[in-house]
């Protein structure tokens, strides 16, 4: 079961979570994205840079809509300041010849010009702001109340000349007529602008037909959106719930509610809300329709379709900062970081105070190893929103991941000064205390996090971390109690099944582990079958496979999942799971055929490349099967073609590694050496490893290999004396599987040592992927720190280095908690190609 446990990461459990929602908690080079027919115009003044994106300016008109002024004297109507602006944006965005910029986007320009947010916008000032933003027209307006009647007045100005183009005034007998009033304003504005344009109107519905007929529902949506943008998800959910209660056909409110539920880990509620939104897409504007269909593609695990939708959006609405933000997030998950960062930066050019983008841009820089730029970005976030706790929490996370625990704890405390009952900074501060070795303080933080967590699903994370600390301390009964609490809170979180089984095994109690698993199988098997939820059924099967439990009884659960699978991608997941079951049963030919069937469905495309790790299982199946060499090579080439099509370097590298394993198995040394050279991969036997040493959650604890590299020496390790040995785990796939090589295989630290020869001094890249955290030294100098618990993925970290002429040495430290443990490594040029004149080993140490 070690092979399956190592490679088949909890994909089915991951699939439950939609990953492209706006997420304040969490979860590269600077290059401008080139989009069809988009031009970038810039102007400088003493305050900074103002930027506006426009599409085909010769055939479109650009308009800025400023926030309306409330001169009713009634503060209860303040929501209409933003609400009227958003209504007009929605209405006017139906017309393809109009490029609409909202007042939120213009807030950036006003700040650069030193204009206070609450300053009254007179004609001269509005024209100056529009001109600075490189816009053609500016719309300012106000609303007044006379008795129950409402009047809305607007003035449209030419930004170049300051000339009043058109003044409009509409009146309604009460607030309930506001949508009709906005429609009338939209019609007058359209008629005033259209004569100079060539395009015709393709989509023209009344505002109420593309939003809601309920003014109260729209008010609640407006209020909820403000809370959502400030990451106050529980408050936002309350407003959106009331909005859809006021109008059960309000598609945009259902969409926002689905996003919010996802951030609260209420995934089933999110799916229900999204299903309502999808059923109403014919009644909404094009912009909202595209947003809803993109989220639907995400929930269906279809990243390629989602990327296509967002690419369509940024072409259709180039000034839509949220579309750029979401496209950037999706590129990031596909590891297309240059494109991701370009779209994040474009969104910030539209609105440099866009907090969600600042968060994601910071994390993208971190993912690319651009630590200083990540810190700079989060400091900018703090300057933008000094009272917002998430800004400090995000900076603290970067410090924590870099092993700078004192600074991290300081930032988490700053976040909690601003909102003491915000749950996630307590979690992150617990992580920092834990990795610093202050376990008692860590437990206090995790307990506080659990008390404040808004859902049972989120609470389980707190139970887990407290349980793990007890495990580290040898307090197994307390650890078991915490894990059982988590299982009781969320019974279908099957991660804790494997965790408890491993806890028993770590104590040497294999009988206890077996009894626990058997009892769990009997209690949960009927439940998941009766519930009939595909992801739960597949998650159940995965947990059984990982624990070598009742393998011959699993196919009926896959049958049930297949019967309820809603789409081809879901059926592909079922097919791949069935193949995994057949593989564990020893039926390699059947497993291979099923995997090829799954490939005929778009399985690899469905999860950002994470299924690349599953391919190793089936590569072994192929090597053990009766399939012809041509069939097996064609299989790998098909995977490579898919990787190139979706521009996913992780899948590409993994497919290449699997070919290496096949060549090794059949004795084709020529093809193997050619592959190693082109990818920059050393043979696994080129590595020396030593360990395990004790991992007591003290990230900076130093062990002998950090002081000396003497391959002939032995040292005191976790389970006795340890010595340097060659890293040969029995499977040549580019991955050093430390869990196969190290005992004990929980809560440990292992070092890997490699020497290489370079005929000249040069720049290169180390491309690594580790499970879990890591430190890297080049020629004795620490060059990389990555304090994260994660699954090893090829090329997960790309580290620019300067090689010396002659011998260079690499030392890698890989931390282990539980489950998988190991690392990928290769050395390349900036394009990811191997350096053909680099050779690995030998190295002789005293």
N, C-alpha and C positions, 0 to 999 in steps of 0.2 A: 504493500500500500504506500510505501514511501514515494514511489514515482508519481502515483496519482495525487497524493497529498501535496507534493511539491508543485506540480504544474497546474493542477485544476484549481486555481484560486477561486474564491467564492463568487463566481460570475453571476450565478443565478440570484444570489442575494443582492449583488450590486445592481442588477438590472431593475430592481424595485425602485431605485432612486433616480429621479430625473435630474440630470446634471447640468442643464443649461439655464436653470432659473436664476433670476437675480439673487445673489447670495452675499450679504454683507459679511458674514462670518468667514466664509470660504465657500472658504470654499468653501531675434531680439536685437537685433540691431535696430538703430533708429532709421527707419526707412519709410518713405511715404508710399502708401498703396496706390497703384495705378488702376483705376476703374474705368470701364468704358464710358466715354463722353463726360467724364468728370474733370473739371479744371480746378486748380487751387489758386486762389487770389489772396495776396497778403498785403498788409499795409502796416507800417510801424509808426508809433508815436513814442513820446517819452515814457508812457506807461507800459508799453509792451507790444505784443503782436495780436492783431485781430484777423481772424480767418473766416471765410465763408465758402462753402462748397455750392456750386451751381451746375445745373445740367443744361447743356445747349443754350447758352444765354441768348442766342439769336432767335430762339423760338419759344422762350419761356419768360415769365415775369416773376421776379422775386419779391416777397412781401414779408415784412416783420409785423407781428401782432404784439403790441405791448399790453401789459396787465391793465385791466379796466379800473377806473377810479370809482369808488363807492361814495356817492354824494347824497345818499338817502338819509344819512344819520342813523341808520339801523345796522348795528354791528352783527346782527344775526345773518345779514346778507353778505358778509365779507367773503364767504365761500365763492360768491359769484365773480369776484375779481379774477380768480384763476379759472373758475368754471366757464365764464363767457369766453375767455381766451381759448380754452380747450375745445369748446363747442365750435367756435369759428375755425380753428385749425382742422378739426374733424370734417366739417362741412366743406371748407375750401380745398382740402387735400383730395377731394374726389376728382378735381380737375387737373388733368395732366399738364396743362400749360402753366400751372402755378407751382412755384417752389416756395413753400411756406416755412418760415422760421418763427418759432414760438418766442414768447417773452422770456422763458427760462433760458433759452439760448442767448438772448440778447443781454441777460444779466451779466454775463462775462464781459461784454463790451463796456457796459455801463460802469462796472467796477474798475476796469482799466482806465476809464476816463475820469475816475474819481467822483462819480455821481452817486450820492447816497441812494440806497434802495427806496427810501420813503419820500424822496423828493418828487414834487408834482411835475409831470411831464408837460411842459408847454410846447408849442409848435416848434420853436427854434431848437429846443433840446432834443425832441424826437427826431427831427431831421438830421441833427448832428450825429446822433447815435446810429441811425440807419446808414448814413453816409460812411461812418467809420466801419460799419459792418459790411460795406460794399453791397448794399441792397438798393433796389430800384424804388421801392415804395415802403411807406411806414403807416401803420394804422394805429391810431390812439382813440380811446373812447371812454365814456363814463355811463353810469346808469343812475336814474333818479326815480323816486317813488312819490306819486301824488295820490294820496288816499290809498286805494288798493291798486291803482294803475301803476305800471312800470314803463318808463321810457328809456331807450338805449340810444345814445348819440355816438356817432363815429366820424372821424375825419381821416381821409386818405391823402397823404402828401407824396409829392415827387421828391425823393431823397437828394437828387442832384441839384435841383433848383430851389427847393423849399416851397414850391407852388402847391396850393391846395388843389388836388385833383377832383375830390368829390366829398361832400358832406352828406351824411344820411342820418335819419332819425326814424326810429320805429317805436310803436306804442302798443302795449297790450293791457287788457283790463285787469290782469292779475298775473302772479308768478307762474300760474299754470300755462300761460301762453308764451313762455320764454323761448321754447323751441321754434314755434312759428315765427317769432320775432327774429331769431338768429337766421332762420331760413330766408326770410325776406332780406335781411342784410347781406347774406351770401349772394342772393340773386342779383342785388344791385351792384355789389362789388364785382361779380363775375361779368355782368353786362358792361361795366365801366372799363374793365381791363381787356376783355376778349377782342374787341375790334382790331387791335394791333397785332393779333396772333394768328398763326396759321392752323393750329390744331383745333379740333372740335371737341365738345364735351362728350366723354364716353360713359360717364357714370354720374347720375344726378338724382339722388334720393333726398327726401326730407330728412332733417336731422333726427327727428324722432324715430324714423324708420331705420336709421343706422346706429342709433344709440338706445334710447329708452323714451317712453312717453311719460315717464314719471319724473317730475322735477326733484322730488325727494330722493329717488334712487340715484339721480345724477349728483345731487349734493353729497350723498353718502359715498359715492365713488370718488369724488374729488377729495373729500376728507380722508378717506382710506388710502388713497394714492400718496398723499403727503406722509402718512405714517409708514407706509411701505418703503418709501424712498429713504426714510430715516432708520430703517431696519427694525421698526417697532412692529413686528409681525403679528403678535397677538392682538394689538389694538387694530391693526389694519384688517385682520380677519374679521373682527367684530363689525367694522364698518361695511366690508364687502358682503358679509352675511346678511346684514340689514338691507343692503342695496338689492340683493337678489330676492329678498323677502318682499320688498316694495314692488319689484317688477321681476317676475319669474322668467321673463324673456330677454333679460339684459345680458347679452353675450359678453360684452367687455367686462362687466363685473364678475361673471363666472370665470373668465380667463384670469383676471387679477386674483380671484379667490384661489384658483388652482395653483398659481405661483406661490401664494402666501402659505397655503397648506403644505406645499412641498418643503418650504423653508422650515416649517414646524414639524417635519417628518410625519405628517398625516397623509401618507401616500394614497391610501384608498379613498379618502375624502377628496384628495387632489384629482384623482382619476374621475371621480363622479362629477366634480365641478367642470373639469375639462370636457367630459362627454357632453354636458349640457351646452357648453360654449360651441363645440364643434357642430352640434345639431342646429345651431342658430347662425352659422356663418353666412348664409345667404342674405341675412337681414342687416349686415353691418358694412362698414366702409372697407375699402381694399386694404388699408394699413392694418386695421384690427384683424381682418380675415387672415392676412399673412402671419401676423403674430400668433394667432390661435393655431393655425395649421403647423407652424414651426414647433410649437410646444407639443402638439399632437405627435409630430414626427419623433420628437425626443422621447415621449412616453412609449412610443412603439419601438424604441431603440433603433432609429433609422437616421444616423448622423449625416449620411450623405444627402438625403432629402432635406434635412434641416439646414445644412450649409447652403444648398441650392436656393432655398426659400430666403435666407438672409442675404445671400448675394443678390437675389432679385430685389430685395427691399432696399439695399443701399444704392442700387442703380435707379430704382423708382423714386426713392426718397433720400437723396444724398445728404440732406441736412438732418436726418433722423438719427440723433446721437445714440438712442437705444438700439437701433438696428446695427450700427457699427459696433456697439458694445457686445451685443449678443453674437454677431458674426466673429468678433475677436475671441470670445470665449470658446466658440466651437472650433476655430482654427487652433487655439491653444490645446484643446483636448485631442486634436488630431496631430499635435506636436508640430504644427506649422507655425512656429513661434514668430518668425519675421512678419508674416502676414497678420498674425494676431496683434502684435505690438503696433503695427502700422494702423490698424483699425481702432485700437484703443487710443492712439495718439490723435487720430482724426476726430474721434468723439470728444476728446479733450480740447481740440481746437474749436469745436462747435460750442462747448461749454466747459471751461477749464475748472469749474467747481463740481463737476460730475463725480460724485463720491464713489459710486459703484465702479466706475472706470478706473479711478485712482487705485482702488483696492486691487482689481484684477491686473492692472498694469504692474503694480508692485510685485504681485505673486508671479507674473510672467517673467519679469526680470530675474526674480529669484530662481525660477525654474531653469533659466539659461545660465545660472552661475554669476549673474551680474549683481553681486551683493550690494555694492555701493549705490547703484542706481535704484535698487529695491528700497533701501533705507531712505534715500533722497525722496522717492515717490511717496512713501508713507509719512515722511515729515511734511511734505507738501499737503498731504491729506489733513494732517493735524492743523496746519496753518489755515486751510480752507474751512475746517469745521472744528475749532478748538474746544467746543463743548460737547462734541459727539464721542461717546466712549469707544465706538468701533474703530476710530482712527488710532487710538492708543493701543487697543487690543491687537490691531493688525501689525503695527510696528513691533509690539512685544513678541508676536509670533515669529517674525523674521529674526529677532535677536535670539529667541529660544532655539530656532532651527540651526542657527550659527553657533550654538553652544555658549552664548553670552547671557548667562542665566540671571545675573544681578540686574543687568539692564532690562532684560525681559520682564522680570518681576516688578521693576519700577514702573514700566509702562502699563502692566496689567493693573497695578494699584491706581494709576492715574485714571484708567478707564472706570474702575469701580468707585472712585471719588465722585465721578459724574453720575453714575447710576449703580448704587450698591447691590441692587437686586437683579442686575443683568447676569444671566446664568453663564454664558460662554467664557467671559474672562476668568471666572473661577476655575473652569476646566483647564484653560491654558496656563494659568498660574500654578495649578497642581502639577501639570507636566513639567514646568520649569523647576519647581521644588524637587520633584521626583528625580529628574535627571541630574540635579545638583547633589543628590544624595540625602536631602532633608525629607525623609519619608513621612514623618509625623505631620509636618506642615502640609505635605502633599495630600495626605488623607483628609485633613481638615478642609482643604479647598475642594476636593472631590465630593465630600459630603455636602458642602454648601451648594455646589453645582447641582447635585441630585435633588436637594430640597427645592431649588428654584426652577428646575427643568420643566418646560411647559407640557411635556408629553411623556408617556411611559417609554416610548422608543428612545427618546433622548436620555432619560434617566438610566437606561441600561449601560450607557457609556460610563457613567459615574460608578455604578456597581462593578463594572469590569475592572476599572483602574484600581479601585480600592482592593478588589480581590487579588489582582496581580501583585500589589505591594505585599499583601499578606503571604502570597506564594513565595515571593523573593525572600521574605523573612522566615520562611519555613513554617508559617502558621496555616497549615493546610485546611483545617476545619473552618477557620474564618474565611479563607479564600473560597471554599466550597459554598459557604453560606451566601456570599456575595453573588456568585455565579448563579446559584439557584434562585435568588431574588430576581435576577435579570430574566431568567427563563420564565418565572411566574408572571413577570410584568408583560413580556412579549413572547408568548409560547412559540410563535413561528419564526423567531430569530434563531435559526439553527446553528449559528456560529458558536453559541455557548454549549451546544452538545459536544462538539469536538474539544472545546476548551476544558470542560469537566472531565472528559475521557482522558485528555492529556495530563490533567492534574493528578488523576489516579495513577496513571502510568509513571509519571515523574517520581511518585512515591514508591514505585515498585509494586503497586497493587493492581496487577493486571486482571485479577479476578473481579475486584471492585469495578474496574473500568468496563469489563464485559457485562456484569450484572446491570450496571447503570444503562448501558447502551441497549440491552435487551428490553429493559423496562420502558425506556423511551420509545423504542420501535413499536411496542405493543400499544402504548398510550397515544402516540401521535399518528400512527399509520392510518387508523380509521378516520381520525379527525381531518387530515389533509385530503383524504379521498372524498369524504362527505362534503367538505367545503368546496372542492373542485376549483381551486385557484391555481392556475398554471405555475406561477412562480413559486408558490408554496410546495407544490408537488415536486417540482424539479429541485428545489432547495432541500427537500426531504431526501430525495435520491442522492444528491451530492453529499449530504452529511453521512449517509450510509456508506457510500463509496469511500469517502475519506477515512472512515473508521473500519473498513472491511467488514461491514455488518450486513448479513442476510443478502448477499450479492445475488443469489439465485431467485430471490423473491421481489426484485425491484422492477422488472419490466411492466407489471400491471400498473404501477404508479406512473411510468412513462406513457403507457397507453392512455391513461386518464388525462394526463397533461396534453397529449397530442389531440385528444378529442375536444378539448376546450381552447386550443391554441387559436388566437383570433386572426393571425395573418401569417404570410410566408416566413417572415423572420422568426416569429415565435415557433413555428413548426420546425425551422432549422435548429433552434435551440433544443427542441425535443429530440430531433434526429441525432444531434451530436451527443446528447446525454445517453441515448440508447447505445450509441457506439461505445461510449465510455463503459457502460455496463457490460457489453459484449467483450470488450477488451479485458476487463477484470475477470470475466468468466473464462478467459483463455481462447476465445474465438476470434483470432486476429484477422482472418479473412473477412468475416462478417463485419468486424469493427471498421476495417478499411473501406469496405463498400458503403457502409452507412456514412462514413466521414466524407467520401466523395459525393454522396448524395447531398449531404449538408452543404458542401461547397457549391453545388449547383444552385442552391438557394443563397441569398446574399448574407451568409452567416458572418464571414470575417469582417464585413463592413459595419456590423451592428454595434460594436462596443469600443470604438476608438482604438482598436488594435489589441485589446486585452486578450482576445481569443488567440492571439499569436502564441501565448503560453500553452494553450491546449494542443497546438500542433505538434509539440514534442511527444505527447502521448501517442499520437497516431503515426508519427515518424517511426517510433519503435514498433508499433503494430505492423507497419509496412515492412520493416526490416525482418520481422519474424514471420511474415506472411508468404504465400506462394506467388505473389504478384511479380510480374516481369519487371526487369530494370527499367525498361522504357516507360511503363506505367508509373513507376515511382518517381522517376525524374520529371515526367510530364506533370505529375501532381505538384511537385515543388515549384516548377516553372509557372504553373497556374497561380499559385499563391504569390509568387513574385510579380506576376502581371497585375494581380489585384492590388498589391502594395503600391506599384507604380501608378496605377489608375487613380487611387485615392490619396496618393502622395503621403504614404505612411511609412516612415523609415524604420519604425519598430518591427512591423510585420516583415519588411524586406530583410532586415538583419536576421530575424529569427528564422525565416525560410532558408537563408543562406547557411546559417548554423546547422539546420537540420540536414541539409545536403551534405555538410561535412561529416556528420554522424553516419550517414548512409555510405559515403565513400569509405570511411574508416571500417565499417562493418564488412564491406565487400572487398576490402583490400586494394582499392583504387587510390594508391598513394599519389599519383600524378595529379589527379583531379583535386584531391584533398589539399596538396601543397599549393596549387594554383588558387584555390578558394581562400586558404589562410592568408596568402600574400595579398590578394585583392581586397580583403576586408581588414587587414591589419591585426589578425587574431593570433596570439601565441597558442601553441599546443598546451593543453591543460597540464601536461607533465613538465612544462617549463616553469611552472609555479612551485614554490616551496610554501608550505603552510605549517602553522604551529598553533596549538590551542586544544581545548578551550581553557581560557582563563575566566575567573569569576566575574559575572556581570551583576553587580548589586545596585544597578541604576545609578552609577556614578560615572557620568559620561567622560569626565576628564581624567579618570584614574589611569595612570601609566603602568604598563607592564614591561618586562625586560626587552622585547624587540624594539621598543621605542628608544632604548638606551644603547643597544648594541645589536648588530646582525652577525651572529656566529652560528652558522648552520650545523656545527658539530655539537653544540651545547644543548642541554636540557634544563628545564625549569619546573618549579612547582606550579601546577595548573589546578583547574577546578576539581578534577577527579583523581589527581595524583601527578606524577612526573609527566611532562609533555616534551616532545622534541620535534624538530623540523622534519617534515616528510614531503614527498612529492604529492601533488594534488591530482590524483587520478580517481575519479568517482565512478568509473565504469560506463559512463555515457558521454560521448564526445559531442557536445552541442554548444560549446562556447560558454557554458555555465559551470562554475566551480560549485558543486553542491556540497556545502559544508555540513549539511545535516546528515548526509551519507557518510561523511568522513570524521565527524567530531562526536565524541561521547563524553559526558552527557550533552544532549542537544537542545537544552533549554537554558535561558538566562546565562549566556556565555559570550566570550569575546575571542575571535580568532584573527590572526595576522596572515597575510599572504605576501610573499616576496618574489620579485621578478627582476632580472637584469636584462638589458637590451643594448645592442651595439648600433651606434649611428655613425656613418662615415663622415658626417659633418655636423656642425652646430646648425640648428634649424628650429623653426616654429612647428608645432604639431598640436594635436588634440588627443587627450585621453578621454575615451568614451566608456563610461561605466554604468552599471545598474546594480544596486545592492539591496539585499533583504537582511538586516534592516538598515540602521544608521551606519555611517562610515566616516573615516578620516583617511587622507591619502598624503604620502610624502614622496617627493621626487628628489633624489640625490641628498636625502637627509633633511630636506626642508618641507615643513607642512604646507601643502598647497590647497587642501580642500577639506571642508567640514560640512557634513550633511546630517543633522540630527533629526531624522524622521523615521518613523516606523512605516514600512511600505513593502510592497511586493517588488522583487527584482524585475526590471524591464530593460531590454537592450537599449543602450544609448540614453538612459534616463538622465545622466549627468554628462555634460560636455565641458571639459576642462582645458582651456588653452595653456600650453606649456612651452618652455624653451629647452630643447634638448642640447646637451653638450656633445662635442665631438668625442667619440669613443664610448666608454661604458657609462650607462645611466642605470640607476637603481630605483625601483618603485616598491614602496611598502604600503599595503592597504590594510586597514583595520575594519573589521565587519562585526557589528554588534548583533546579538541574538536575544530575542525575548521568547517567543513561542512560535510554533508552526514553521514556515519556510525559513531557510538560512543559506545564503550564498551570494555569488556575484558574477556579473558579466564584465569583460574587459576587452578593449581593443584600442589600438593607437593609429590615428589617421591624419590625413590632411584636412583642411577646413570643409571640403566637400564630402567627407566621410569615406574617402578611399584610402586603402592601406598604402603605407610607404614601402615601396618594393625593395629598397636597399636596407631596410631595418632588419636586423636579426635578433633573436632572443636567446639569452644564455650563451655559454655557461658562465657561472659566477662562482668563484672560490672564495670563501671567507674563512678566517682563522677560527 
